[in-house]
Amino acid sequence: MVAAGAFAPGHLGELTRIVPFEMVDEALTQTGRMQARVRDLPSRVVVYLLLAGCLFPGLGWRQVWQRLTAGLDGLPVADPTGGALAQARRRVGAEPLRWLFDLLRGPAAGIRTTGVRWRNLLVCAIDGTTIAVPDSPANLTEYTKHRCNNGGSGYPALRLLVLVSCGTRTVLDAVFGPTTDGETTYAPRLLRSLREGMIVLLDRNFAAQALVAAIATTGAHVLVRVKNGRHLPVLHRNHDGSYLSRLGTVAVRAIDCEITITTATGRHTGLYRLVTTLTDHRTHPAAELITLYHQRWEIETAYLEIKSTILGGRVLRARTPAGLDQEVYALLVTYQVLRLAMADATDTRPHVDPDRASFTIALNTARDLVIQAAGIIADTVIDLVGTIGRRVLADLMPDRRIRTRPRIVKRAISKYNAKGTVDRTSYKATISINILTTPDP
């Protein structure tokens, strides 16, 4: 069942239940973007067009419109030109999409959701990535191309920094902007979403004293890797091999460890130094913290799902900075509603970890349901799982394997710039941990 009249193309298939008409109308009202009078392209329809565009990133906007209207047999629908769709997108702007993202962002985890908490702390991670944007004169006024040994990349890029709930891979918050600012410059803007009862996993790039201190003031705890050669004073050695120290003004606990990973191809041993604001070794054992830190890779998988599974490695569409703001918020909303649908499904199965749900299955099913205009409004019998959930549950993935290799992906936009975030090697691995002893002070 779809909306009436000119509003009929305004839907997102079954995902409309997570982003219903009333929510979109409220976003438009709160941001002052509701149309004064109803024409062929009401503002609500344009918002759904922007979200559907993220489900079909390889298509032009006219083709996205055709997907939205393909299942509306017998209903009179508009046939707008590409220019009319562009004008409608400019009229709506980015603010309604940002409002929707602020409403929908969150962990999507219940009290008993498997794999989202460690010792009653919500496990989260912060990290950044870059996304290529069109090489247009307008974009180049704000976004720059990367320099590299081969003369530079073909496209300018924006930097995206995300706070993710590791258990569900849902987005708790996100910021983005030009790559001229580094990750540690953007990171403080995510502090608004940190609170007591959370532990944040960070890589070495975020081990700045000021940032760790700022996170600690929110009440959230930190587990961060630091460089092995970084000087940390040994104030007291604990029985589990960790030791109390200070990182600037923050009291921390440090763990030096040796991790050996064994696979069919051989063994690899590395030295790691972890620092945490959880200073009690009795309630938060060092060995468990080392194992927990491996969960940081979940944010890399979230970026894989956004950049590779959804976008397919493509450059974003928008050719102006304002259009990019709109497109990135639409992309974040679309990713989030897919993750919410998946979490709702796995929550119906006791002891099923949300990361066993296939993002590819959820995405492709959502695309099918948009084209069919199916599942938009629930029947009188409430279906908590839906078609997306049933297909995800019917083909759950096995338990996650240990990540054992540096991730590399080659993107079509450049045969030279190969650094990225994909590892699809499938083999069994075992991991052994040896906590290194630090001399007494």
C-alpha positions in Angstrom: 0.0 0.0 0.0 1.4 3.4 -1.1 0.4 7.0 -0.4 -2.2 8.6 -2.6 -1.8 10.9 -5.6 1.4 12.7 -6.2 2.9 11.2 -3.0 2.7 7.6 -4.4 6.3 7.4 -5.6 7.5 8.5 -2.1 8.5 5.2 -0.5 11.5 3.0 0.2 9.9 -0.4 -0.1 9.8 -2.3 3.1 12.3 0.1 4.7 9.5 2.7 4.7 8.4 1.1 7.9 11.6 2.3 9.5 11.4 5.7 7.8 7.6 6.2 7.6 5.8 9.1 5.9 5.2 10.9 9.2 8.9 10.9 10.1 9.9 12.4 6.7 7.1 15.0 6.9 8.4 16.0 10.4 11.9 16.2 9.1 10.8 18.6 6.4 8.6 20.6 8.7 11.4 21.0 11.4 13.9 22.1 8.7 11.5 24.4 6.9 11.7 22.4 3.6 8.0 21.3 3.3 6.6 22.5 -0.1 4.1 25.4 0.0 1.8 23.6 -2.4 1.7 20.0 -3.8 3.0 19.6 -7.3 4.4 16.6 -9.2 7.4 16.3 -6.9 6.4 16.9 -3.3 9.3 17.3 -0.9 8.5 13.9 0.8 8.8 12.2 -2.5 12.2 13.9 -3.1 13.5 12.7 0.3 12.6 9.1 -0.6 14.2 9.6 -4.1 17.5 10.6 -2.4 17.4 7.5 -0.1 16.5 5.2 -3.0 19.4 6.7 -5.0 21.8 5.2 -2.4 20.3 1.8 -3.0 20.9 2.2 -6.7 24.2 4.2 -6.8 25.0 3.1 -10.4 21.9 4.6 -11.9 21.1 8.1 -13.0 18.3 9.9 -11.1 15.7 9.3 -13.9 16.4 5.6 -13.6 16.1 5.7 -9.8 12.7 7.4 -10.4 11.7 4.5 -12.7 12.6 2.0 -9.9 10.4 3.9 -7.4 7.4 3.9 -9.8 7.9 0.4 -11.4 5.5 -1.2 -8.9 2.8 1.5 -9.1 0.8 -0.2 -11.9 -2.4 1.6 -12.7 -1.5 4.7 -10.7 -1.0 8.0 -12.5 2.6 9.1 -11.7 4.6 12.0 -12.9 7.4 11.6 -15.5 9.9 14.3 -14.5 12.9 15.3 -16.5 16.4 15.0 -15.2 16.4 18.8 -14.8 13.2 18.8 -12.7 14.6 16.1 -10.4 17.8 18.1 -10.0 15.8 21.3 -9.1 13.7 19.3 -6.6 16.9 17.9 -4.9 18.3 21.4 -4.6 15.0 22.7 -3.2 15.0 20.1 -0.4 18.7 20.5 0.5 20.7 18.5 3.0 19.0 19.6 6.3 16.0 17.1 6.2 18.5 14.2 5.6 20.7 15.4 8.5 17.6 15.6 10.7 16.7 12.0 9.8 20.2 10.8 10.5 20.2 12.5 13.9 16.9 10.8 14.7 17.9 7.3 13.5 21.5 7.1 14.6 22.1 4.8 17.6 23.3 1.3 18.6 20.0 -0.6 17.7 20.8 -3.0 20.6 18.5 -4.4 23.3 19.6 -5.3 26.8 20.1 -8.9 25.8 21.4 -8.5 22.2 24.3 -10.9 21.8 27.8 -9.6 21.2 27.3 -5.8 21.7 28.5 -5.4 25.3 31.6 -6.4 27.2 31.2 -6.5 31.0 28.2 -4.2 30.7 30.0 -1.7 28.5 28.7 -0.9 25.0 31.6 -1.7 22.7 32.2 1.1 20.1 34.9 2.2 17.7 36.0 5.4 16.0 37.9 5.5 12.7 38.0 7.4 9.5 38.0 6.8 5.8 37.9 8.7 2.5 35.3 8.7 -0.3 35.9 9.9 -3.8 33.8 12.7 -5.1 33.3 14.1 -8.6 36.1 16.1 -10.1 34.0 19.2 -10.7 35.1 22.9 -10.4 32.6 23.4 -7.6 33.8 20.4 -5.6 37.4 21.4 -6.1 36.8 24.7 -4.2 36.4 22.6 -1.0 37.7 19.1 -1.6 41.2 18.3 -2.8 42.9 15.5 -4.5 45.4 13.2 -2.7 49.0 13.5 -3.4 50.9 10.2 -3.9 54.0 8.9 -5.5 52.2 8.4 -8.9 51.3 12.1 -9.3 48.0 12.2 -7.3 44.6 10.5 -7.4 42.1 11.0 -10.2 39.4 12.3 -7.9 39.1 14.7 -4.9 37.9 13.0 -1.7 36.0 13.8 1.5 36.9 12.4 4.9 34.3 10.5 6.8 34.7 9.8 10.5 32.2 7.5 12.2 31.4 6.2 15.7 30.1 2.7 15.3 28.5 0.2 17.7 30.8 -2.8 17.0 28.1 -5.5 17.9 25.5 -4.3 15.4 27.7 -2.1 13.1 25.1 0.6 13.4 26.2 4.3 13.3 26.1 6.2 16.6 27.4 9.4 15.0 29.3 10.7 12.0 31.2 13.8 10.8 32.7 14.5 7.4 34.4 17.3 5.4 37.6 18.0 3.4 40.6 15.8 3.8 42.7 18.9 4.5 41.7 18.3 8.1 42.9 15.0 9.7 41.0 12.4 11.7 42.1 13.8 15.1 40.7 17.2 14.0 37.2 15.7 13.3 37.2 13.2 16.2 36.2 15.8 19.0 33.0 16.4 17.1 31.9 12.9 17.9 32.2 13.3 21.7 28.6 14.5 21.9 27.6 10.9 21.4 29.8 9.3 24.1 28.6 8.7 27.6 29.1 6.6 30.7 28.6 2.8 30.0 30.6 2.8 26.7 34.1 1.7 25.8 35.7 3.2 22.7 38.3 1.3 20.7 40.8 3.4 18.8 43.8 2.8 16.6 47.2 4.4 17.0 46.3 7.5 15.1 43.9 8.5 17.9 46.3 8.0 20.8 46.7 11.8 21.4 46.7 12.9 25.0 44.2 15.6 24.5 41.7 13.3 22.7 42.0 10.6 25.3 41.4 13.2 28.0 38.4 14.6 26.2 36.8 11.2 25.8 37.4 10.4 29.5 35.5 13.6 30.5 32.4 12.2 28.8 32.3 9.2 31.1 33.2 6.7 28.3 36.2 4.5 28.6 39.0 4.1 26.1 41.0 1.2 24.8 43.6 2.5 22.3 46.7 1.1 20.8 49.9 3.2 21.1 53.3 2.9 19.4 55.5 0.4 21.0 58.3 2.9 21.5 56.1 5.5 23.3 57.4 6.3 26.8 54.8 5.4 29.5 56.0 5.7 33.1 55.5 2.5 35.1 53.7 3.5 38.3 52.6 0.1 39.6 52.7 -3.4 38.1 49.6 -5.5 38.4 49.4 -9.3 38.9 48.0 -9.8 35.3 51.1 -8.2 33.8 49.5 -4.8 33.1 50.8 -1.7 34.8 49.4 1.7 35.9 50.7 4.7 34.1 49.6 8.2 32.9 48.8 9.5 29.4 49.1 13.2 29.9 46.8 14.0 32.8 44.7 10.8 32.5 45.4 7.8 34.7 45.6 4.8 32.5 46.6 1.1 32.5 49.0 -0.2 29.9 49.3 -3.7 28.5 52.3 -4.9 26.5 51.6 -8.1 24.7 52.9 -10.5 22.0 50.3 -11.9 19.7 51.0 -14.9 17.5 48.6 -15.9 14.7 48.9 -19.3 13.2 47.3 -20.3 9.9 47.8 -22.9 7.2 50.3 -20.5 5.6 52.5 -20.1 8.7 52.8 -18.0 11.8 53.1 -14.3 12.4 54.0 -12.6 15.7 53.6 -9.0 16.5 54.1 -6.7 19.6 51.2 -4.6 20.8 50.9 -1.9 23.4 47.4 -1.1 24.5 46.3 1.7 26.9 43.0 1.8 28.7 41.2 4.1 31.2 39.9 0.9 32.9 42.5 0.8 35.6 41.2 -2.0 37.8 42.9 -5.3 36.6 40.6 -7.4 38.8 37.3 -6.2 37.1 38.8 -5.8 33.6 41.5 -8.5 33.1 44.3 -7.7 30.6 43.8 -10.9 28.6 40.1 -10.0 28.0 41.0 -6.5 26.9 43.5 -7.8 24.4 40.8 -10.0 22.9 38.3 -7.2 23.0 40.5 -4.9 21.0 40.1 -7.2 18.0 36.5 -5.9 17.8 37.9 -2.6 16.4 37.9 -4.3 13.0 34.0 -4.1 12.9 34.2 -0.5 12.0 36.4 -1.4 9.0 33.7 -3.9 8.0 31.1 -1.1 8.3 33.1 1.0 5.9 33.4 -2.0 3.5 29.6 -2.3 3.5 29.2 1.4 2.7 32.0 1.9 0.2 32.1 -1.5 -1.5 28.7 -3.3 -1.0 26.5 -0.2 -1.3 28.5 2.1 -3.5 30.4 -0.6 -5.3 33.6 1.5 -5.2 31.9 4.2 -7.2 32.5 8.0 -6.9 29.6 9.9 -5.3 27.2 11.6 -7.7 26.9 15.2 -6.4 28.9 17.9 -8.3 28.6 20.6 -5.6 29.6 20.7 -1.9 26.0 21.3 -0.9 24.9 18.3 -3.0 27.6 16.2 -1.4 26.3 17.1 2.1 22.9 15.9 1.0 24.2 12.7 -0.6 26.4 11.7 2.4 23.6 12.1 4.9 21.3 10.2 2.6 23.9 7.4 2.4 24.3 7.3 6.2 20.5 7.1 6.7 20.2 4.4 4.1 23.0 2.3 5.7 21.5 2.8 9.1 18.0 1.7 8.2 19.4 -1.4 6.6 21.3 -2.2 9.8 18.2 -1.5 11.9 16.2 -3.9 9.8 18.9 -6.6 10.3 19.2 -6.0 14.0 15.4 -6.3 14.4 15.6 -9.6 12.6 18.4 -11.1 14.6 16.9 -9.9 17.9 14.0 -12.4 17.3 16.5 -15.3 17.5 18.0 -15.8 21.0 21.8 -15.9 21.2 22.3 -15.0 17.5 25.0 -12.4 17.0 23.9 -9.6 14.7 27.2 -9.8 12.8 26.0 -13.2 11.4 23.4 -11.3 9.3 24.4 -10.8 5.7 24.4 -7.1 4.7 24.4 -8.1 1.0 21.2 -10.1 1.4 19.6 -7.3 3.2 20.6 -4.7 0.6 19.6 -6.8 -2.4 16.2 -7.7 -0.8 15.6 -4.0 0.0 16.3 -3.1 -3.7 13.8 -5.8 -4.9 11.1 -4.5 -2.6 11.6 -0.9 -3.8 11.1 -1.9 -7.4 8.0 -4.0 -6.3 6.7 -1.1 -4.1 6.1 -3.9 -1.5 5.8 -3.9 2.2 5.5 -0.1 2.5 2.7 -0.1 5.1 2.3 -3.0 7.5 -0.9 -5.0 7.3 -3.3 -5.3 10.3 -1.2 -8.3 11.4 2.1 -6.8 12.6 5.1 -8.4 11.0 8.2 -7.6 13.2 10.7 -9.4 10.9 9.5 -8.6 7.4 10.8 -9.9 4.1 14.2 -8.5 4.6 14.5 -10.1 8.0 13.2 -13.5 6.9 15.7 -13.7 4.0 18.6 -12.7 6.3 17.6 -15.3 9.0 17.2 -18.0 6.3 20.9 -17.6 5.3 22.8 -16.6 8.4 26.6 -16.5 8.0 28.9 -18.6 10.2 30.6 -17.2 13.3 33.1 -14.5 12.4 36.7 -15.7 11.7 39.7 -14.1 13.3 41.1 -11.4 11.0 44.6 -12.4 10.1 45.9 -10.3 7.3 46.3 -6.6 6.3 43.3 -5.6 4.2 43.8 -4.5 0.6 41.3 -3.5 -2.0 42.0 -2.2 -5.5 39.5 0.4 -6.6 38.5 0.9 -10.2 39.1 4.6 -10.0 42.9 4.1 -9.8 45.1 1.1 -10.6 47.8 2.6 -8.5 46.2 3.7 -5.2 45.5 0.2 -3.8 45.3 0.8 -0.1 41.9 0.0 1.3 39.9 -2.2 3.6 39.0 -5.6 2.2 40.2 -9.1 3.2 38.2 -12.0 1.8 40.6 -14.8 2.6 38.7 -17.7 4.2 40.8 -20.0 6.3 41.0 -21.1 9.9 43.3 -19.3 12.2 44.3 -19.7 15.8 45.6 -16.9 18.0 47.8 -17.0 21.1 48.5 -14.1 23.5 51.5 -13.6 25.7 51.3 -10.6 28.1 54.8 -9.2 28.5 56.1 -8.4 32.0 57.2 -4.9 32.7 59.9 -4.3 35.4 58.8 -2.8 38.7 59.2 1.0 38.9 
